[in-house]
Structure formats: C-alpha cells, structure tokens
Amino acid sequence: MRLRVPLYPFRVMASITRREWDDPASIIRFQTERLRKVLRSANRLPYYREVFAGCNIDPESCTMEQFSRLPILTKDVVQQHFPETYFRQVTSERLRSIRTSGSTGTPLTIVMNRRERAFRAGVLWYGARKLGVRYLDSICQIGGLPSTLRALGAEHHSSLLNRLGIRARYYLDMKHDVAYIADRLSAFKPHVLIALPSFLALLGQYLRDHHRALPTVRLIWSGGEVLMPSSRQLIESAFGCSVVNMYSSFELGLMAYECTNAHLHSIPDATILEVVNRNADGVGDVVVTSLSQHTMPLIRYGIGDRIKVSSSPCPCGVPFEAFEDIEGRANDLLVLPSGARMSWRAIGEFRNIPGIVQYQIIQRKTDHVQVYIQKNDHFTEASVCEIKRRVQRGYRGELVHVDVIEKTLLERAPGGKLRAVISEVGMK
C-alpha cells in the first residue's frame, strides 16, 4: 500500500537519516538509481531528448561518469523552453508553480506536483532537525517567501497551540523598520528565528545599541546570502545564541545544511551537487541536479554560486559530501585591470570599521569601485580612508578609483537579499 502524501515528508526524513549510515559507494549507487528515474522522466521532453541524443546518453543505463558529459543548464535555457516543451503537461496531478525572487534578473517559474512539494518539505524538516530545530519550537521568519513556514508546518494563528506558544509560526515583512520588528519579536517570543544574514546583522546591531535582548530565541537560521564571519560574530553576540547556516534555492529547495563543525553537507536524497571549474583552492562553480523533480526536471543546473569543497572528511562523521565555504555568486568575483579575477574576500570585510551599519561594494569598471555605506554617528573621515585603503590593498597594487557613497538605506533585491559585492564587470 502506497504511503499517503501527507505522511510522505516523514518518510523522506527517515530515508535521509538512514543514509547517514551508508558508505560513500552505497550513496553513489543510490543516487545513480534516482538519477536514472529523473533522466527517464526528462527523456519525454523534446529538449532533453535532443540533449541526450547529442551526448549519447541512455537514461536507462547512464553512469555518473557519463552524466558529467551533459551540458550545464542555464536559467536562459529554462526560460526559453518554459512552459511549452520543458515540463510534462500532467492534467491529472495538482501542479503548483513558484517564482524565484528575480534577484539576479528575470524571475524563473518552477512547476511541481503535490508529491514533489511534499518531498521538499521532508528535506527541509530533515535539514531543520540537523540545524537544531525542535518539533514544538515556535518559529518566526523575517522576509523571504512564507513557503518555508508552510513547509515547516505553519499553524493557524487562532489555534490553541499557537496561543500557548507551541509550534507557533509567525511571519514579518522586512519592509517594517527594525524597531517595529524587534517589538513584534518581543511579543511573539519565538524559539527559532529565520532571516537573511544581512538583516540579522542589522537587527543585532539595533539590539546592542538599544540594550535590548530576545531571551527566548534559542537558534538563528540564516540563509539566502553569504554569511560573513563578522556578521556571524555580531549576530551571535547580540542574540546570545548560535547561528546556523543553510544552502538552498527556490529552484531546488534545501541543498545543504551546516553541521556542528561549520561544514556544509549536501543531502544525497535531494540533489547531486557538483563543483566544476575548481581553482587551486578548491573553489568552483556550483552545478546541481534535482533527484526529486520529475514534472520539471533540472539537470546539471548552474545556479551561479561558487563554493569551496572540503579538503578532508568532516569530523562529524556524516558521509555526505562536505563544503567549507560559500563564496557567493560568480559575479561576486572582482576583475582587476590586468584581467585577473579575485575573490571579494581579498578586500576583506568593512563591518569592523567604526560607524558602518551595512555596506555594499559595486565594481562598475575594472578600475572603478563604488562603496555604498549605511552609517551611524561613529562614521568619520578616518572610516572613509580605511575603506579606500582596504580596496586598494585588495587590488594588489593595480590602479583603482574608490568612491564612498553614504545612503540612508541600501537597496535590496526582490526577496530582500542584500549582496555584499556585485561586479558589473563580472556579469559581462
């Protein structure tokens, strides 16, 4: 008898948990079988039939080595083939579409059936449990799509459990000012807080400046942006609890969770996560294949991020592939006048410069950088000089002109994301 969909997320959680005891070879065999099922579904679509034929791929017997010959799928290709020829037109299933935030351009529509949505919920609950979320915790999400709360079992606000503060689910819009959100959090008394790291840092700075505390918050769940070390330190100090990181996308759901050793672990039931074009430091471009999305398959999908592969097994003992760091999107790489590319981390972080609340670096040309600053009363001319010094140091002696521009509020992309560094040169 087939398990009903409402119980399916628990089955998914149990399956991933059992996988923690497998050896790497068993995990590869498991992923290969799931991959072939996805390839068989994709083979019904004109676009993929042409791609498989061109690469001499047989979905029934494809190996991981053969799979790596497939071209990397881009957002432009998905948009070009959606919806006429890309996803299966299944009239008997309850299809639902979601749209990406469009923070990097045109929003992308993803279509899933009920079972695929339930699978995502199971993966999210697995990741939440690994991050430290408890079943009876009350959770508040600030910004982003409320779908995360729905997947975590959003309760009706008039329910008895909600009024007792048990499994309550709250959502706050980032359009409100920080003071209002701090007041609502004091009233809600959540155990878990979910938000973008840039907003968490802003909220943490407000709590410190106004000598306020949120003692019920036991865990902070960060995602959607690069969590920088200085931001993590500020958030943990202001809230008095640990910050855990996740790696996810609207297109593919939760792809990796952070363990107690600060390593990100992929989730083998959900995706095949490849890192291609690696440099000497092990940093490369992320290419992801969903192992659950058959309605609209995403196979070797380049999401535009760069990540560092761990050089050794994680001490936590989980056999899932480990990653040490997310460096951000590919166009976070700065292009020097000589044509060399470097990570924005070569410049460093500005949060420890006096007077800076938040900042954003935009590289307009190879030799022209603008630094937008949201400041407080401690910001001085010395702060401006320090910003310019760090940018010039990161340029390794090459010519650069630095403009420091003060703004009341920094503009966030759709969905609320604030990227610390954007290279317009890298986009070209």
C-alpha positions as CSV (number, residue, x, y, z in Angstrom):
1,M,0.0,0.0,0.0
2,R,1.4,3.4,-1.0
3,L,2.0,5.9,1.8
4,R,-0.3,8.9,1.6
5,V,1.3,12.2,0.6
6,P,0.5,13.9,4.0
7,L,2.8,11.4,5.6
8,Y,5.4,11.5,2.8
9,P,7.7,14.1,4.4
10,F,8.3,11.8,7.4
11,R,9.2,9.0,5.1
12,V,11.7,11.3,3.3
13,M,13.2,12.4,6.6
14,A,13.6,8.7,7.7
15,S,15.2,7.8,4.3
16,I,17.8,10.6,4.5
17,T,18.6,9.7,8.2
18,R,19.2,6.1,7.2
19,R,21.6,7.3,4.5
20,E,23.9,8.8,7.2
21,W,25.0,5.2,8.0
22,D,25.8,4.3,4.4
23,D,29.3,4.3,2.9
24,P,30.2,6.6,0.0
25,A,29.9,3.8,-2.6
26,S,26.4,2.9,-1.4
27,I,25.4,6.6,-1.6
28,I,26.7,6.8,-5.2
29,R,24.7,3.7,-6.2
30,F,21.6,5.1,-4.6
31,Q,22.0,8.5,-6.3
32,T,22.6,6.7,-9.7
33,E,19.3,4.9,-9.5
34,R,17.4,8.1,-8.6
35,L,19.2,9.9,-11.3
36,R,18.1,7.4,-13.9
37,K,14.5,7.9,-12.9
38,V,14.8,11.6,-13.4
39,L,16.5,11.1,-16.8
40,R,13.7,8.8,-17.9
41,S,11.1,11.5,-17.0
42,A,13.2,14.1,-18.8
43,N,13.5,11.9,-21.9
44,R,9.8,12.5,-22.5
45,L,10.6,16.2,-23.2
46,P,11.7,17.3,-26.7
47,Y,14.5,19.5,-25.2
48,Y,16.1,16.7,-23.2
49,R,15.7,14.0,-25.9
50,E,17.8,16.2,-28.2
51,V,20.4,16.8,-25.5
52,F,20.6,13.1,-24.5
53,A,21.0,12.1,-28.2
54,G,23.7,14.6,-28.7
55,C,25.7,13.4,-25.7
56,N,25.0,9.7,-26.4
57,I,23.2,9.3,-23.1
58,D,20.9,6.3,-22.4
59,P,18.7,7.2,-19.4
60,E,18.2,3.5,-18.5
61,S,22.0,2.8,-18.0
62,C,23.6,6.3,-17.5
63,T,26.5,6.3,-15.1
64,M,27.8,9.2,-13.1
65,E,30.8,9.5,-15.4
66,Q,28.5,9.7,-18.5
67,F,26.2,12.1,-16.7
68,S,29.0,14.6,-16.3
69,R,29.1,14.9,-20.1
70,L,25.7,16.6,-20.2
71,P,25.9,20.4,-20.8
72,I,25.3,22.8,-17.9
73,L,21.7,24.0,-17.9
74,T,21.3,27.8,-17.6
75,K,18.3,29.9,-16.5
76,D,18.1,31.3,-20.0
77,V,17.6,27.9,-21.5
78,V,14.9,27.0,-18.9
79,Q,13.0,30.3,-19.7
80,Q,13.3,29.7,-23.4
81,H,11.7,26.2,-23.2
82,F,9.1,27.0,-20.5
83,P,6.3,26.0,-20.5
84,E,5.5,24.6,-23.9
85,T,8.2,21.9,-24.2
86,Y,10.0,21.8,-20.9
87,F,7.8,20.2,-18.2
88,R,5.3,17.4,-18.6
89,Q,1.7,18.5,-19.0
90,V,0.1,16.3,-16.4
91,T,-3.6,17.2,-16.1
92,S,-4.4,14.5,-13.5
93,E,-1.9,15.9,-11.0
94,R,-2.2,19.1,-8.8
95,L,0.5,21.3,-10.2
96,R,1.7,24.4,-8.5
97,S,4.2,27.0,-9.7
98,I,6.6,29.1,-7.7
99,R,8.6,32.0,-8.9
100,T,12.2,32.9,-7.9
101,S,12.8,36.3,-6.4
102,G,14.5,37.6,-9.6
103,S,17.4,39.0,-7.5
104,T,19.8,38.2,-10.4
105,G,17.5,39.2,-13.3
106,T,14.2,37.8,-14.7
107,P,12.2,35.6,-12.3
108,L,12.1,31.9,-13.1
109,T,8.9,29.8,-12.7
110,I,9.3,26.3,-11.3
111,V,6.4,23.8,-11.5
112,M,6.0,20.9,-9.1
113,N,3.3,18.4,-8.3
114,R,2.0,17.6,-4.8
115,R,4.4,14.7,-4.2
116,E,7.4,16.8,-5.2
117,R,6.3,19.6,-2.8
118,A,5.9,17.1,0.0
119,F,9.4,15.8,-0.8
120,R,10.8,19.3,-0.4
121,A,9.0,19.6,2.9
122,G,10.6,16.4,4.1
123,V,14.1,17.5,3.1
124,L,13.5,20.9,4.8
125,W,12.4,19.2,8.0
126,Y,15.5,16.9,7.9
127,G,17.8,20.0,7.5
128,A,15.9,21.9,10.2
129,R,16.4,18.9,12.6
130,K,20.1,18.8,11.8
131,L,20.4,22.5,12.4
132,G,18.8,22.1,15.8
133,V,15.1,23.0,15.3
134,R,12.8,21.0,17.6
135,Y,9.3,19.8,16.7
136,L,7.5,22.0,19.3
137,D,9.6,25.2,18.6
138,S,7.8,28.4,17.7
139,I,9.4,29.9,14.6
140,C,9.4,33.4,13.2
141,Q,10.6,34.1,9.7
142,I,11.6,37.7,8.6
143,G,11.3,38.4,4.9
144,G,11.6,35.9,2.0
145,L,8.8,33.7,0.8
146,P,6.5,32.3,3.6
147,S,6.7,28.9,1.8
148,T,9.5,27.9,4.3
149,L,7.0,28.3,7.2
150,R,4.3,26.4,5.4
151,A,6.8,23.5,4.8
152,L,7.7,23.6,8.5
153,G,4.0,23.1,9.4
154,A,2.5,26.6,9.8
155,E,-0.3,26.7,12.3
156,H,-3.4,28.8,12.2
157,H,-3.0,31.9,14.4
158,S,-6.2,31.1,16.3
159,S,-5.2,27.6,17.3
160,L,-4.7,26.7,20.9
161,L,-1.1,25.6,20.3
162,N,-0.3,28.9,18.8
163,R,-1.8,30.8,21.7
164,L,0.3,28.7,24.1
165,G,3.4,29.5,22.1
166,I,3.8,25.9,20.9
167,R,4.6,25.3,17.2
168,A,3.5,28.8,16.5
169,R,4.5,30.2,13.1
170,Y,5.0,34.0,12.6
171,Y,6.0,36.0,9.5
172,L,7.3,39.5,9.5
173,D,7.9,41.7,6.4
174,M,11.3,43.3,6.1
175,K,9.5,46.5,4.9
176,H,8.9,47.3,8.5
177,D,11.6,49.2,10.4
178,V,14.0,47.4,12.7
179,A,12.4,48.9,15.9
180,Y,8.9,47.5,14.9
181,I,10.3,44.1,14.2
182,A,12.2,44.0,17.5
183,D,8.9,44.9,19.3
184,R,7.0,42.1,17.5
185,L,9.7,39.6,18.3
186,S,9.4,40.5,21.9
187,A,5.7,39.9,21.8
188,F,5.9,36.7,19.8
189,K,8.7,35.1,21.9
190,P,9.9,32.7,19.2
191,H,12.4,29.9,19.8
192,V,13.8,30.0,16.3
193,L,14.4,33.0,14.0
194,I,14.8,32.7,10.2
195,A,16.2,35.6,8.2
196,L,18.8,36.8,5.7
197,P,22.2,37.3,7.4
198,S,22.4,41.0,6.4
199,F,19.1,41.7,8.1
200,L,20.0,39.7,11.1
201,A,23.2,41.8,11.5
202,L,21.1,44.9,11.2
203,L,18.7,43.7,13.8
204,G,21.5,42.5,16.1
205,Q,23.2,45.9,15.9
206,Y,19.9,47.6,16.9
207,L,19.5,45.3,19.9
208,R,23.1,46.1,21.0
209,D,22.7,49.8,20.5
210,H,19.4,49.9,22.5
211,H,20.5,47.4,25.2
212,R,17.6,45.0,24.3
213,A,17.5,41.3,24.3
214,L,15.3,38.5,23.0
215,P,15.9,35.7,25.6
216,T,13.5,33.2,24.1
217,V,15.4,32.9,20.8
218,R,17.5,29.7,21.1
219,L,18.6,29.3,17.5
220,I,19.0,31.6,14.5
221,W,18.7,30.1,11.0
222,S,20.5,32.0,8.3
223,G,20.3,31.6,4.6
224,G,19.9,33.3,1.2
225,E,23.1,35.3,1.3
226,V,26.7,34.7,2.2
227,L,27.1,34.6,6.0
228,M,30.3,36.5,6.6
229,P,32.4,35.8,9.7
230,S,32.0,39.3,11.1
231,S,28.2,39.1,10.7
232,R,28.1,35.7,12.4
233,Q,30.1,37.1,15.3
234,L,27.8,40.2,15.6
235,I,24.6,38.1,15.4
236,E,25.7,35.6,18.0
237,S,26.9,38.3,20.4
238,A,23.7,40.3,20.1
239,F,21.2,37.4,20.4
240,G,23.2,35.3,22.8
241,C,22.7,32.1,20.8
242,S,24.3,30.2,17.9
243,V,23.8,31.0,14.2
244,V,23.4,28.0,11.8
245,N,23.6,28.2,8.0
246,M,21.7,26.5,5.2
247,Y,22.3,26.4,1.5
248,S,19.1,26.5,-0.6
249,S,17.5,28.0,-3.7
250,F,13.9,28.5,-4.8
251,E,14.6,26.3,-7.9
252,L,15.9,23.3,-5.9
253,G,15.0,23.7,-2.3
254,L,17.4,22.8,0.5
255,M,20.6,21.5,-0.9
256,A,23.0,21.6,2.2
257,Y,22.9,22.1,5.9
258,E,25.6,23.2,8.4
259,C,26.9,20.7,10.9
260,T,28.4,21.4,14.3
261,N,31.8,21.6,12.6
262,A,30.7,24.5,10.4
263,H,30.8,22.4,7.3
264,L,28.0,22.3,4.8
265,H,26.8,18.8,3.9
266,S,24.9,18.0,0.8
267,I,21.7,15.9,1.1
268,P,22.1,12.9,-1.3
269,D,18.4,12.1,-1.5
270,A,17.6,15.6,-2.8
271,T,20.3,16.6,-5.2
272,I,23.6,15.8,-6.9
273,L,25.8,18.8,-6.1
274,E,28.8,19.2,-8.4
275,V,31.6,21.8,-8.1
276,V,33.2,22.4,-11.5
277,N,36.0,24.6,-12.8
278,R,37.7,24.5,-9.5
279,N,40.7,26.7,-8.8
280,A,43.8,25.7,-6.8
281,D,42.0,26.5,-3.5
282,G,39.1,24.1,-4.4
283,V,36.6,26.8,-5.2
284,G,34.4,26.3,-8.2
285,D,31.0,26.8,-9.8
286,V,28.0,25.0,-8.4
287,V,26.0,22.7,-10.7
288,V,23.0,21.0,-9.2
289,T,20.7,18.2,-10.3
290,S,17.4,17.6,-8.6
291,L,16.7,14.0,-7.8
292,S,13.0,14.6,-6.9
293,Q,11.7,17.0,-9.6
294,H,10.2,14.9,-12.5
295,T,7.5,17.4,-13.5
296,M,10.0,20.0,-14.5
297,P,13.5,18.3,-14.3
298,L,16.5,20.5,-13.6
299,I,19.6,18.5,-14.7
300,R,23.1,20.0,-14.2
301,Y,21.6,23.4,-13.5
302,G,24.1,26.1,-12.9
303,I,22.8,28.3,-10.1
304,G,25.6,30.9,-10.4
305,D,27.2,30.3,-7.0
306,R,30.8,29.5,-6.1
307,I,31.6,27.1,-3.3
308,K,34.7,25.6,-1.7
309,V,35.0,21.8,-1.5
310,S,36.3,20.5,1.8
311,S,39.8,19.0,1.5
312,S,39.2,16.3,4.1
313,P,36.3,14.3,5.6
314,C,34.2,16.2,8.1
315,P,34.9,15.2,11.8
316,C,31.1,14.9,12.4
317,G,31.2,11.5,10.7
318,V,28.3,12.1,8.3
319,P,29.4,10.6,4.9
320,F,27.7,13.2,2.9
321,E,29.9,15.4,0.8
322,A,31.2,18.4,2.7
323,F,31.9,22.0,1.7
324,E,33.8,24.6,3.7
325,D,32.5,27.8,2.4
326,I,30.1,29.6,0.1
327,E,32.0,32.4,-1.7
328,G,28.9,33.8,-3.3
329,R,27.8,34.2,-6.8
330,A,30.1,34.0,-9.8
331,N,29.8,37.8,-10.5
332,D,31.0,38.4,-6.9
333,L,34.5,37.9,-8.3
334,L,36.3,41.2,-8.9
335,V,38.0,41.7,-12.2
336,L,41.3,43.6,-12.0
337,P,42.5,45.9,-14.8
338,S,45.1,43.2,-15.8
339,G,42.2,40.8,-16.4
340,A,42.9,38.7,-13.3
341,R,40.0,37.6,-11.2
342,M,40.0,37.6,-7.4
343,S,37.5,36.9,-4.6
344,W,35.9,39.8,-2.9
345,R,37.4,38.4,0.3
346,A,40.8,39.8,-0.8
347,I,39.4,43.2,0.1
348,G,38.1,41.9,3.4
349,E,35.0,43.0,5.3
350,F,34.1,46.5,6.4
351,R,31.7,45.8,9.3
352,N,34.5,46.3,11.8
353,I,35.3,49.8,10.5
354,P,33.8,52.3,13.0
355,G,30.4,53.7,12.0
356,I,29.4,51.2,9.3
357,V,25.9,49.7,9.8
358,Q,25.8,48.0,6.4
359,Y,27.6,48.3,3.1
360,Q,27.6,47.1,-0.5
361,I,30.5,47.1,-2.9
362,I,29.8,47.6,-6.6
363,Q,32.5,47.3,-9.2
364,R,31.5,49.5,-12.1
365,K,34.7,49.1,-14.2
366,T,37.9,47.2,-13.7
367,D,39.5,50.3,-12.1
368,H,36.3,51.8,-10.5
369,V,34.7,50.7,-7.3
370,Q,31.8,52.3,-5.5
371,V,31.2,51.5,-1.8
372,Y,27.7,52.3,-0.5
373,I,27.5,52.9,3.2
374,Q,24.7,52.9,5.7
375,K,26.3,54.7,8.7
376,N,25.8,55.7,12.3
377,D,27.3,58.6,14.4
378,H,30.7,56.8,14.7
379,F,31.4,57.1,11.0
380,T,34.2,59.6,10.3
381,E,36.6,60.7,7.6
382,A,39.0,58.1,9.0
383,S,36.4,55.4,8.2
384,V,36.4,56.6,4.6
385,C,40.2,56.4,4.4
386,E,40.2,52.9,5.9
387,I,37.6,51.7,3.3
388,K,39.7,53.1,0.4
389,R,42.9,51.6,1.9
390,R,41.4,48.1,2.1
391,V,40.1,48.2,-1.5
392,Q,43.4,49.4,-2.8
393,R,45.2,46.7,-0.8
394,G,43.0,44.1,-2.3
395,Y,43.8,45.3,-5.8
396,R,47.4,44.2,-5.3
397,G,48.9,47.4,-6.5
398,E,46.8,47.8,-9.6
399,L,45.1,51.1,-10.3
400,V,41.6,51.6,-8.7
401,H,39.4,54.6,-8.1
402,V,37.2,54.2,-5.0
403,D,34.0,56.3,-4.3
404,V,32.5,56.1,-0.9
405,I,28.8,57.0,-1.0
406,E,26.6,57.5,2.0
407,K,22.9,56.2,1.8
408,T,20.1,56.2,4.4
409,L,19.1,52.7,3.3
410,L,20.7,50.3,0.9
411,E,18.6,48.9,-1.8
412,R,17.7,45.2,-1.6
413,A,16.9,42.9,-4.4
414,P,13.4,41.4,-4.8
415,G,13.1,38.9,-2.0
416,G,15.0,41.2,0.4
417,K,18.5,40.0,-0.4
418,L,21.5,42.3,0.0
419,R,24.6,41.1,-1.7
420,A,27.8,42.5,-0.2
421,V,29.6,42.6,-3.5
422,I,28.5,42.9,-7.1
423,S,30.8,43.1,-10.1
424,E,29.1,44.5,-13.1
425,V,32.3,43.7,-15.0
426,G,32.0,40.0,-14.0
427,M,28.4,40.0,-15.4
428,K,29.7,40.7,-18.9
